[in-house]
Amino acid sequence: MLYAIAGRNGATNLRANEEFDPATNNWRVRAGIPTARGGLGSGTLRNRIQVFGGEGDSGRPEQTFEQHEEYDPATDTWGTLS
C-alpha cells in the first residue's frame, strides 16, 4: 500500500489520508490526520506510519508543528505521541 497524507492546497493545509492499492489500482479515503499540515516528514515503525513536523498555514519556521502523530492502517486510527 501507498499512503498520501496531509499536504497543502494553496495556502490551506490538509487533513487528507488516502491509501493506494497497486493490486487493484484504486485509491480509498482513510481517517484524516488529526493535525492538518504541509511540508511534513514521515516514516514507518512497527507497521505504523509516523508523521512529524510540518508547517502552519503561514509557512513560517517558528510555526512548525510539535505534534508527532502515528497512523495504524490495520485499525484506521490515529494517535498522538507527543
N, C-alpha and C positions, 0 to 999 in steps of 0.2 A: 504494500500500500504506500501511497504518497500523500502527504498532507500539505495543504496550503493554509497557513494560519496567520491571522491578523493582516496587517499591511495598511496602506493608505490609499485613499481615493481623493486626489487633490489635497486639500488641507484637512481632510477628515480621516481620523484613524478608525480602523475597522475591527469588529469582534469576530470576523469570519473564521470558520474552521471547516474546511472541505476535504473530503477523502477521495482519492482517485484509485480505482481498482484496475490495474492494467490487464487483468484476465478478462474482464467484461467491458473494458474501455468506457467505464461510467464513473461519473462524479456523484457524490451524495453529500448533503449538508449534515454536519455533526454539531455537537454542543459548542456554542460560541465561547471564545476565550473570555474570562471574566474582565480583564483589563484591555480595552481597545488600545492598540499601539502600532506604530510603524517603525521600521528600522531595527527590529528585534534580532536577538540571537536565539538559536535553538540547538538541541542535540537530543540524543536518546540515552536512557539509562533504565535497565530492568524492564524493557518493553513499554516504557512510558516516554512521552515527549516532554522535555524540559524547555521552557520558554523564559527568557530573561532579557532585561534591558529594554531598549526601545525608547522612542522619543514621544513627547507630548505633541499636541496639535501645533504648537509654535515652532517645533524643531530645534529649540534652544537646548544646549547640552545640560544646563542646570535643571532641566525638567526631564531628565532620563528616569524612567520608572525603576523603583527599587524592588517591586514585586517579582518574585520568582514563582512561576506557576507551572503546574505539571498536569499533563493530559494523559488519561488512561483510555486508550482506544477500545479495550475489552469491555469497559463499562460505560463509555462515552461520557465521562465525568472529568471535571477539573478540580484541582486542589491548589491552595496557596502554601508555598513552603517558606516564604519569608516576606 
